[in-house]
Amino acid sequence: MSTRYDEKGKFFTDRVTKEQIPVMIQTIFGRIEGFFYVMAGARLKDEINNAEQFIAITNAKIYDLNGECEVLCEFLSLNRDHIVWLAPQSEVRFPSE
């Protein structure tokens, strides 16, 4: 990995530092749980609004509309148009809890 500096002393690296956020995503087809990555210090909302058409989710568990886990995958590219809602898993509570 190389580090470059500009004339003001700001450094640039080949690697971007990101934070891993466990998320729950509701789609019209079911629910997805996994990890979404944001730039260090950025808000989840900003990353979603600034994202490409597809967002990357890692360690994804895909549940059907009945709540049954149908698919496990290490990497999922999700079309933003299919997202109904997205929340950090730490913020999600179910009435029975």
C-alpha positions in Angstrom: 0.0 0.0 0.0 1.4 3.4 -1.0 0.8 6.7 0.7 0.9 10.0 -1.3 0.9 13.5 0.1 -0.2 16.7 -1.5 1.4 20.1 -1.2 -0.6 20.9 2.0 0.4 17.6 3.7 -2.9 15.8 3.2 -2.2 12.1 2.7 -3.9 9.7 0.3 -3.8 5.9 0.4 -4.9 3.2 -1.9 -7.3 1.9 0.7 -10.5 3.5 1.9 -11.4 3.1 5.6 -15.0 2.0 6.1 -17.1 1.0 9.1 -19.2 -2.2 9.0 -22.8 -1.7 10.1 -25.2 -4.6 10.7 -28.4 -3.8 8.9 -31.9 -5.1 8.4 -33.5 -4.4 5.0 -37.1 -4.9 4.1 -37.8 -5.5 0.4 -41.0 -6.3 -1.4 -39.9 -9.9 -1.6 -38.8 -10.4 2.0 -36.1 -9.3 4.5 -32.3 -9.2 4.3 -29.9 -9.0 7.3 -26.2 -8.4 6.7 -23.5 -5.8 6.8 -23.4 -2.5 5.0 -20.3 -0.4 4.8 -20.0 3.3 5.3 -17.1 5.7 5.1 -15.5 6.3 8.5 -17.6 9.0 10.3 -20.4 9.0 7.7 -24.1 8.4 8.4 -25.9 5.4 7.0 -28.6 7.7 5.4 -25.9 9.7 3.5 -24.3 6.5 2.2 -27.7 5.1 1.0 -28.6 8.4 -0.7 -25.2 8.8 -2.4 -24.9 5.1 -3.3 -24.8 3.7 -6.8 -27.9 1.9 -8.1 -26.7 -1.3 -6.4 -25.5 -1.5 -2.8 -23.2 -4.1 -1.4 -24.3 -6.3 1.5 -21.9 -8.9 3.0 -22.7 -12.0 5.1 -26.3 -11.7 3.9 -29.2 -13.8 5.2 -32.3 -13.5 2.9 -35.7 -14.3 4.5 -38.9 -14.9 2.7 -42.2 -13.1 3.5 -42.9 -15.8 6.1 -39.6 -15.2 8.0 -37.9 -18.4 6.8 -34.2 -18.0 5.9 -34.0 -19.1 2.3 -30.5 -18.0 1.2 -27.1 -17.3 2.8 -24.5 -15.5 0.8 -21.2 -13.8 1.5 -21.8 -11.0 -0.9 -25.1 -9.5 -2.2 -25.5 -6.7 -4.7 -29.0 -5.2 -3.9 -30.8 -2.9 -6.3 -31.9 0.2 -4.3 -35.2 0.3 -6.0 -36.2 -2.9 -4.2 -35.6 -1.4 -0.7 -38.8 -0.6 1.3 -36.9 0.3 4.5 -33.4 -0.1 5.9 -32.4 0.2 9.6 -29.3 -0.6 11.7 -30.0 -3.8 13.5 -29.3 -2.1 16.8 -32.3 0.1 16.2 -34.8 -2.7 15.3 -37.2 -4.0 18.0 -40.0 -6.4 17.7 -43.2 -6.1 19.8 -42.5 -9.5 21.5 -39.2 -8.3 22.8 
